[in-house]
Amino acid sequence: MTVSREVRLVARPDGEPVPSDFELAEVPVAEPGEGEVVVRNDWISVDPYMRGRMNDTKSYVPPFKLGEAMDGGAVGTVVASRAEAVPVGTTVLHGLGWREYATVDAGSVRAIDTTSASAEAYLGVLGLTGLTAYAGLTRIAPVKEGDVVFVSGAAGAVGSVAGQIARRLGASRVIGSAGGPQKAARLTGDFGYDVAIDYKEGRLEERLREAAPDGIDVYFDNVGGDHLRAALAALRLHGRVALCGAVAQYNAAGPVPGPDNLALAIGKRLTLRGFIASDHADLMPELAGFAASIRTEATVVDGIENAADAFLGLLRGANTGKMLVRL
Ligand SMILES: NC(=O)c1ccc[n+]([C@@H]2O[C@H](COP(=O)([O-])OP(=O)(O)OC[C@H]3O[C@@H](n4cnc5c(N)ncnc54)[C@H](OP(=O)(O)O)[C@@H]3O)[C@@H](O)[C@H]2O)c1
């Protein structure tokens, strides 16, 4: 009998999550029933939206259940199959991460082509990460030729890809913000940004004004809070904002105030639009064409026993590029 280790949520955090909110448990791997496959996960994804799923609140994805294994994106290898279409040896993408083995319905896995891209790329630039950046900058806050674009969370998974996409869409100047001098250096050195702002140095609004003296046209918001406030101040007439994430407030223990300058959106005729990447899956083929020329990076943590730490690290900025757990 094969045994699998899985990460369970055992307590709901109030504010920043802590290691004791998680538990590593051992379970026997279920034999596949008719139409099912057993996948040995090779890579699992940890993502900021999972912080929201730790709360018992209604959202666009259901909360994790206490005492049960968490789930999320994973790629792995089929090691047992009772589904003709998905034979043993197939590399697949599926939604039962946070565990070493998953017994799943073959209809809920997607076979992926690893001849031209790595398996883990399907959790990054060829997956929801890339789609988020691409949908945000083509459909939600479309970048036009010559635009000045500002991206927050710019050294992270979505942000490190977004700057390069903005450039390819014709942006004349791409400004990114990230935490700390090393990440700031990576923005201009490796991720195609013209200007990097280390937001931890403070004076964000002033620094953005220096970087874009005539203002910005598009803001891709991964952070919310002070970053959204600074962007609202910098946006030009008819500017567009893709409201992608608000990671600065995911650990807030109580209600957080909105930007106190939101009324600027009226006079500047701004468009602020929220979105969820999975609604834009039709853009995947277009993204695939783009993705080959995009430089990507991953921060890799090894072992299911370190998956919770990888997730906690992600929320504190321990990653550059996509945070992944290799099993
Ligand atoms: N709408 C959608 O469909 C969708 C899909 C995917 C992701 N998202 C959102 O997009 C954003 C980025 O996701 P990702 O997967 O690419 O994660 P990520 O950026 O790779 O990782 C999270 C990053 O957040 C930054 N951060 C943490 N606390 C912060 C704070 N107080 N202020 C500023 N930055 C802070 C850290 O970078 P620093 O070291 O630079 O602080 C950290 O590396 C998240 O808000 C996520 O929820 C939305």
The ligand as a Tripos MOL2 file, in Angstrom:
@<TRIPOS>MOLECULE
LIG
   48    52     1     0     0
SMALL
NO_CHARGES

@<TRIPOS>ATOM
      1 N1         -7.2830   38.0250  -10.2420 N.am      1 LIG1
      2 C1         -6.7550   36.8350  -10.4740 C.2       1 LIG1
      3 O1         -7.3070   35.9820  -11.1730 O.2       1 LIG1
      4 C2         -5.4110   36.5200   -9.8700 C.ar      1 LIG1
      5 C3         -4.6930   35.3780  -10.2700 C.ar      1 LIG1
      6 C4         -3.4120   35.1690   -9.7200 C.ar      1 LIG1
      7 C5         -2.9060   36.0740   -8.7770 C.ar      1 LIG1
      8 N2         -3.6710   37.1330   -8.4090 N.ar      1 LIG1
      9 C6         -3.1590   38.1150   -7.4590 C.3       1 LIG1
     10 O2         -2.0070   38.6790   -8.0210 O.3       1 LIG1
     11 C7         -1.1040   39.0490   -6.9880 C.3       1 LIG1
     12 C8          0.2490   38.3900   -7.2590 C.3       1 LIG1
     13 O3          0.0810   36.9720   -7.1950 O.3       1 LIG1
     14 P1          1.3160   36.0100   -7.4640 P.3       1 LIG1
     15 O4          0.8030   34.6370   -7.5490 O.co2     1 LIG1
     16 O5          2.1190   36.5730   -8.5720 O.co2     1 LIG1
     17 O6          2.1290   36.1600   -6.1020 O.3       1 LIG1
     18 P2          3.5950   36.7450   -5.9460 P.3       1 LIG1
     19 O7          3.5720   38.1700   -6.3870 O.co2     1 LIG1
     20 O8          4.5620   35.8250   -6.5780 O.co2     1 LIG1
     21 O9          3.8180   36.6480   -4.3770 O.3       1 LIG1
     22 C9          3.2650   37.5040   -3.4740 C.3       1 LIG1
     23 C10         4.1470   38.7690   -3.3110 C.3       1 LIG1
     24 O10         3.3920   39.7430   -2.6170 O.3       1 LIG1
     25 C11         4.2940   40.7060   -2.1690 C.3       1 LIG1
     26 N3          3.7850   41.3180   -0.9280 N.ar      1 LIG1
     27 C12         3.4740   40.7160    0.2300 C.ar      1 LIG1
     28 N4          3.0350   41.6300    1.1240 N.ar      1 LIG1
     29 C13         3.0870   42.8420    0.4950 C.ar      1 LIG1
     30 C14         2.7780   44.1730    0.8920 C.ar      1 LIG1
     31 N5          2.3200   44.4600    2.1150 N.pl3     1 LIG1
     32 N6          2.9420   45.1690   -0.0100 N.ar      1 LIG1
     33 C15         3.4110   44.8930   -1.2560 C.ar      1 LIG1
     34 N7          3.7280   43.6560   -1.6770 N.ar      1 LIG1
     35 C16         3.5610   42.6430   -0.8090 C.ar      1 LIG1
     36 C17         5.6290   39.9920   -1.9540 C.3       1 LIG1
     37 O11         6.5800   40.6270   -2.7930 O.3       1 LIG1
     38 P3          7.5480   41.8180   -2.2510 P.3       1 LIG1
     39 O12         8.7460   41.1070   -1.7000 O.co2     1 LIG1
     40 O13         7.8080   42.6170   -3.4560 O.co2     1 LIG1
     41 O14         6.7990   42.5470   -1.1730 O.co2     1 LIG1
     42 C18         5.3700   38.5860   -2.4540 C.3       1 LIG1
     43 O15         6.4430   38.0470   -3.1550 O.3       1 LIG1
     44 C19        -1.7520   38.6310   -5.6780 C.3       1 LIG1
     45 O16        -2.4300   39.7290   -5.1360 O.3       1 LIG1
     46 C20        -2.7270   37.5690   -6.1120 C.3       1 LIG1
     47 O17        -3.7920   37.4280   -5.2210 O.3       1 LIG1
     48 C21        -4.9090   37.3610   -8.9280 C.ar      1 LIG1
@<TRIPOS>BOND
     1     1     2 1
     2     2     3 2
     3     2     4 1
     4     4     5 ar
     5     4    48 ar
     6     5     6 ar
     7     6     7 ar
     8     7     8 ar
     9     8     9 1
    10     8    48 ar
    11     9    10 1
    12     9    46 1
    13    10    11 1
    14    11    12 1
    15    11    44 1
    16    12    13 1
    17    13    14 1
    18    14    15 2
    19    14    16 1
    20    14    17 1
    21    17    18 1
    22    18    19 2
    23    18    20 1
    24    18    21 1
    25    21    22 1
    26    22    23 1
    27    23    24 1
    28    23    42 1
    29    24    25 1
    30    25    26 1
    31    25    36 1
    32    26    27 ar
    33    26    35 ar
    34    27    28 ar
    35    28    29 ar
    36    29    30 ar
    37    29    35 ar
    38    30    31 1
    39    30    32 ar
    40    32    33 ar
    41    33    34 ar
    42    34    35 ar
    43    36    37 1
    44    36    42 1
    45    37    38 1
    46    38    39 2
    47    38    40 1
    48    38    41 1
    49    42    43 1
    50    44    45 1
    51    44    46 1
    52    46    47 1
@<TRIPOS>SUBSTRUCTURE
     1 LIG1         1 GROUP 0 **** ****
